[in-house]
């Protein structure tokens, strides 16, 4: 595969884009998706705000491929800035995309004229997507996800039970629906009295079209390649074993898109299909168990958790998927445009099915394994293959011991850490002691939620994702410095997804109605504790040194924490201003620190010279977003800190910042 060249960052460059309507998503006036640059010819990510209401209306109702003349900024796709964060740069490179275009203005939009099969497929797909939007809720999500390969924010909670129990991996990623649709098409063509040679030619030509039509996923490519190779061999009267078909599909995949094998979906698709072929003569229950065992190391390495009911759910529910659910989705999608009642009945069944799976997935038994060492994962996979080929108690105990070793190393680490997550313009920090005896989160980060758009919690991709990768599901203490969204906007995500024992807020913030409304739905999951100076955070050395009186959670009321970890003193300032800093050094004249998190992201409203000289840090941490509209940190504050000979770490430049320690010794690491 030819690699695209990276374009140099450019400001206010004019580009010509070819855009397919089904590869765009529009939320309010924000558009994002993919397009094709004309010069140089390459696929590119596109995103930006559309300020023209006429253009916005045209894009929302468009069903045709278009050419856009745009003014924007081209840059490479950012690499992950937090440990174990999803690597969008690596993922998109595997699909042949290396750059992104931020659209500042669209100067001209014109529809592509003429007959072009690819344009027609994309246009037809967009029309079906638009039609699917009018289907009842559950039916709509299943049609979009399983037939058209289209997912959105609505599908995540709807299909959460399917994902949690592993059904989405064994059904959708395995490409079963391709064989299902081919079977239906073959049945129809045979009954139309077409000869075997002719209907094989039709199916052979139909599958590449369906690949584009169904979203061009890598799991889909694998299953289509296998069907195509099988059809070709039968047409040539050449007998070929299923395992050889699988091998040829893998080789073809490597020639077409070699980097796709780094994708979790691609890995799982080939592993599951291999296991399905290898165990095809086994009883169904035995085959299901082995397929789960083969996929297990890949799942924990990429998703970090696994539900003990997954095997039982696959045994009981996967046959229902094949025999009932998929036919209901297809028939419901077709008939609902003719009979509203039939569409509603299909939706009712799918909604009941989802709720049933959600109930099962919420039962106890979810194992938060964490991310194991890649080398050990490969060894576990190879042992599993040996065991599938020739089961023995010796191999079973070897595999069990290996997983137990991985689990122990992840859940009982010898080192502790203090980490400053890169959450953009905001604060979120982790204080974890050795053996995970205590896990404390200070602030959650977050953004303001404008309008009625679903809240997109970035903590799920940053801090919570990191905790899950370390096998952590329980947070002993969640401390919120004050009520600003960039410090506590993502607290609902923590209360939803994590087991939070105690939630600490500055004294008086419990009287802040706006804040309390944010956490009220989750109050049965945690203990809310207001604190003031001299209070201590349980299971830690963290001591509250501010506030002294109650407030409503403004910057001036910020909770300030001081603690001793790894032989160093740490001070977390929230957004406290200079007046608050003066109050602290008056109340605690002997207060000192080795590491200071600068107040208010390095703003000029914080970090007074007297305060800085008194607490005398050796390291300063700035947590601020790249190119933030507040221009944090203030250059004068940075100069002040440097004049004191203090080393500066900044999440803008360094990404996630971590101090790993064992005893009184430790080292700094960054993720830039």
C-alpha angles and dihedrals in degrees: 000000000000113000118228115238117244113248117229114248108270134185123219094354120166116230137178113224133192108212130188113210095225091056093061131083121195122197112182100310097335118103127192137163138090135308139171121248112222096207110056094018107233142122114256141180113248131196139156149119118281109213097179111089091200092054091045092053091048092051094048093052098037121116099171137084110260144193115228126196103205141175113217153119121278118204141151119271111266119252119233113279097196128064113266091002116149107276103227091172093058093041095052092044087059088057093047097260118123105156141050131210122213106205115221097172139356108220099181139007122194131171118239111245129205135051115302122158095211092049089049093051092051091047092048091048091051091052090052091048089052091049091048090056087068094055121102111280103260095037090049093055093048093048092048095044104039104029106027099029091231122139132179139170091281093061095058099072092033094056097033093112092050091050094044093052094046096245092124089060097047095043114029100027092043088063094233091146090063091060089044093053092043088053091052092047092048091050091052095046093048090053089050084062096243116159118253092249093052098047090047089055090049093049090045090056094040097058099065088050090050089050091063092037094054097050104273096257119173093239088055091051091055095051093044092050090052093049092046092050091048092051092047093051092049092048089054092046088240117145113221128173121239090244091056090048088054091049093049090048090053092050091048090049090052090053094046100040112358096173092057089083090075089066117099091223092054093047092049093045093056094040094051094044090049091051090047091054095042093052098036092121094051125099113268096251092048092046091051093051092050092047090053091048092051093049095042098085091050092048096051091044092054106025101025097216140068133188119230089219092061094097093046091046091052092048093050105031108032092073088052089053091055100041104032117009100050094045089048090053093049096042092042092052092051101040098040090076089056101033119029090190093058091048091051091049091051089048091049091053093047092047090052090047091052093048091049091053092045090054091051093046091051092055115106114275107082107138113209094206101166128214112310128205111284093229092053090048090056091049091049090050093051092048089050091053090051090050093049089053096044116005117210136162090238092060091043092054092044091053093045091050091050093052090046090053092050092047093049094048091050098044100040106040117178092221133068126213146201110205132184108204121215100237096155114242099008147054132270125152138175127213111187125172125212117287087018089273089151131018118189128177119198110201125338106227118228145157136248112269108224122199121339098314116136109264111255105206109206090193087077088065098037124025100012091044089052092049091050091050087056091051092251119143100149122072111195095195131018110188120192115197095202144327103278114123094235088062104036107010092109096048091108089060090056093047091048100043104027136053101245112188100186133016114201123198132171114271112278098019088106085072091058102104095197092054094043091052088056094057102027096098090058102042092108088064100058146023115253113216124180113206140188136184118320093023114126128220107235120251091014141078089238113128125189111237096171147074106043095184136025123275140156097266102272123151089269089056094053118148108239119199130199123189147157119238130157092359092302132104116232131199124194111194106184107199095317115157129225094268089057091048089054090051090052096053090046091053095039107030092167095051112132134169140189095202123035124191100209115238121252095007093295094309121162088243089072141042102056118200094241092050092048092050093047099050090040103201125190094203130038124197122205118193110194140133126258113260090356117182092238091060091231128207102048110231091225091056090049090051091048092053092048092049087060090056093247120155112234129214117186125187088214090068105017102040113207111011120206136182109199115195142180115189107325095332128086149140139227124241132179135195101222 
